[in-house]
Amino acid sequence: MTKRFLAAAAFVLLSSTVSATDIGTTFETACPFGDCAAGISLSYLGEFVIPTGHMENGVEFGGISGLDFDAATGHYIAISDDRSERGPARFYELDVDLDASGLKGVSVVKQVTLKDKNGEPFAARTVDPESIRLGKDGIYWGSEGDGKALLAPFVRVASPDGSFVREFMLPEGFAPTADKSTGIRDNLAFEDLAIAPSGDVFVGVEAALYQDGPNPSLTSGSLSRIVRYDGATGEPKAEYVYPVSPIPQAATKADGGNDNGMSEILALDDHRLLAVERSYAQGFGNTIKIMMMDLTDATDVSAIASLAKNDQRVVPVRKSQVLDLRAIGLVPDNIEAMSLGKAKDGTDILILGSDNNFSAGQKTQFYAFKVLNRPQQ
């Protein structure tokens, strides 16, 4: 969940919207990192908006921070980052009306309450759901934790009815600390979750841990860690450095705030992933960039306690920009969800979703792209 600074976007009154980018417009990155086997090309299929304030079963819909495709149903699961305040911590099953001609609608099929280890719904502000994926033995989901309240982030596996199954081990150095000497920063923790074809699970923090250096600024980036887990055991296998870019846009409002962070990751194969870098500048809005990263030859930094106080040579993941949503004529909101999937006609698609922060100045926004080409092994 990004911090928003008196968001200035207009309230959306309609359930669908028209963007400046034409349906069918194609975008290609032929050789990211100079590797033409990693080429990706996408064709725009449109946008659909659910206005803030929409109710489902008496609970406000919104806060969509993670999204994944369920091939068994043809539907998507989407997690809300409501901290059990407007309703119980939950995820949704969504039907996405989408084919090669465009994105026509998104509707809620059902709502599922996530349960704590005691089998009960989470109490208010004891959890911050931010990510969700379908794994081999259940629904994998992550909580960002709460740095101020010293609540540690976690990744858990739930059954389809939301019940607790198991929890992954939190690596050393990630738990929040009262003196802010080590651990997650508040609201900049476990934001990202991906599952590779091998079953390995990747979990990323939005920006650097305290011991690893500063947040992004207009002139410098931030060193985020990505943890690689054995999905079957929940044990960490490795950690990699993802260099978050500097904030791309200054605030245009006097004394306005701005930020940048990694808000989602998605596995393309066992070593290539897509990442969302999501920035907000007050008075300007969001800048959303889709990056491709390659973990090949990246240093395992799990034994390095502090990246800021390290004298060892560290090779970060390679990254290359795939798409800048503003640059192609879109006006993105707070994009935090990303999934590969299938449209109604079997078309391979990439779909993005936004977290509206339950704010009247924002919206739950979905973008869809046809995948024309993707990396080859």
Disulfide bonds with the S-S distance in Angstrom:
Cys31-Cys36 1.93
